Amino acid sequence: MNMENTNLSDLNNQTLAQLRQTAKELNIKSVTKYKKAELIEQIKEHANKLKSNDTDQLKQDNKREYSNGEPEKTYSMKKEEKNTQIDDEKRNDNTENVKQIAYKSENRNNKYENKNYTKNNNQANTNNQRNYNKFQKNDAKQQNNENKLSNNDIKTQKNNNIKGNYTPKVVEESKIINEFNTSKEDEVIGVLEILPDGFGFLRGSNYLSTENDVYVSPSQIRRFNMKTGDKVRGITRHPKTGEKFRALLFVQKINDEDPETAIQRKAFETLTPIYPQERLTLEKQPNEISTRLIDLISPIGKGQRGLIVAPPKAGKTILLKSIANSIVKNYPDVELIVLLIDERPEEVTDMKESIDADVIYSTFDQVSSHHVKVAEMVLNRAQRLVEHGKDVVILLDSITRLARAYNLTISPTGRTLSGGLDPGALHGPKKFFGAARNIRQGGSLTILATALVETGSRMDDVIFEEFKGTGNMELNLDRKLAEKRIFPAVDIYKSGTRREDLLLTDKEKTALWKLRKEMSNSSILEVTDNVLEALKRTKTNEEFINNIK
């Protein structure tokens, strides 16, 4: 570069990059470590040396610069080096402080971890000691029950356990579940009632709603095809927070059978009804004249739909008890249900104490809706049993009071029959009474219902007239016979059974036709009195049939 053409006064106007390029052309070493002012001085110095042709001096200076390892330090370079040294010392001090702080923090963390370890260790030891004590007590009780250890042996065993010689036993989960399933405290048996919302409850005695009812979920109802009236046995759990009732966990039995049977059963409405073909013989003792007379005059078969027409004080309650006791004794496999609607409380107590069967009742001091609910539950219960192929007998007292209850609970239809009876009130009682049938596929539902007459109420007479032709068996009680103290006060002329030839033997049919023909010209008092006297003289109905010529 020709420095003569270069104006040294223009160096201040050049940038640092331009100055460095100029310094490189002048063979100035380490141009990047100089600041702008220092670089300008170096350039001027080298330029002056070039002008004075002092080349040797320049070479010597360069040799001296390289021999020292670094260029000669100016005042600004010395000041910068001093500041750099101070910064390095401060940086070293800060690094040392950070190391000390980290060391202290590490020591503090180690101490905290040691404390937590000690605390957790102590807590774990405490929990182990508690579990250890529980196992110790359980084993002591178990050994006391099984091996009948003495008190001294149990104390010795506890001392050994405290010393650390104890090994807890692992209880299998299956064993716990089995013990839970067999726990009698959690078992429940009840009759299911499904509400309109889809869920249900297991009801207890008399099908009443109580706080001890068990909740059944809709999923369980759909899974096992459960219906209202099913007798369910299962395992329950205690109510959780916010719940009021216990809940059903496991279903063990449905109507005393496996749940798979309930899933495959046919609906009651799809079963084929036929005439009764198998007879229910009520005769059990020679002195039971009422049941012997019913076997002859109005025989009852499985699936019979019978109506007992009774005026007040004609002995219908005693007659019902005699029929019930005969069925219980002669047919223990038959499911008997006695349903008392709008009855006197003392009559309920007497019936429960006299009959070894299910007595479902609703006394006259309860509301009409309760009468209806109890009757519908009994009907559903009987239908579920029939679906399983069982024979069921329902004794209803009385269908007249049941119709009265429906008359008060249904929505008015806008029409009224004689006596204030709504025509819609007869639908419920007819559904109940019409459910009696003999099933071709097996099973039967027999219903014997009493109908009140001569009560002075026009409504009762209308109800009786509506049910008069619906039954296939009818037993009439006469008030005149009862007033003359002739019991059972059965009107032989008005009593009878439809298609009785399916229930009676040929010998019995022939004898009874002769009896009715010979006594057709006599009064009811004479006929009934003569038949009762003949029955008293014989020990069995077979002997009575043989005496008829």
KAKA-V823650 format. One record per helix or strand of 2 or more residues. SS is the DSSP state (2 for helix, 1 for strand). FROM is the first residue (numbers start at 0). TO is the last residue. If there is no record, write none. Layout:
<<SS | FROM | TO> <SS | FROM | TO>>
This chain:
<<2 | 7 | 12> <2 | 15 | 24> <2 | 30 | 32> <2 | 35 | 50> <2 | 54 | 67> <2 | 74 | 145> <2 | 150 | 164> <2 | 172 | 180> <1 | 186 | 193> <1 | 199 | 202> <2 | 204 | 206> <1 | 213 | 215> <2 | 217 | 222> <1 | 230 | 236> <1 | 245 | 253> <2 | 258 | 263> <2 | 267 | 269> <1 | 272 | 273> <1 | 278 | 279> <2 | 288 | 296> <1 | 299 | 300> <1 | 304 | 309> <2 | 315 | 329> <1 | 334 | 342> <2 | 344 | 353> <1 | 357 | 362> <2 | 367 | 386> <1 | 390 | 396> <2 | 398 | 408> <2 | 422 | 433> <1 | 436 | 438> <1 | 443 | 451> <2 | 457 | 466> <1 | 472 | 476> <2 | 478 | 482> <1 | 495 | 496> <2 | 499 | 501> <2 | 505 | 517> <2 | 523 | 536> <2 | 540 | 546>>
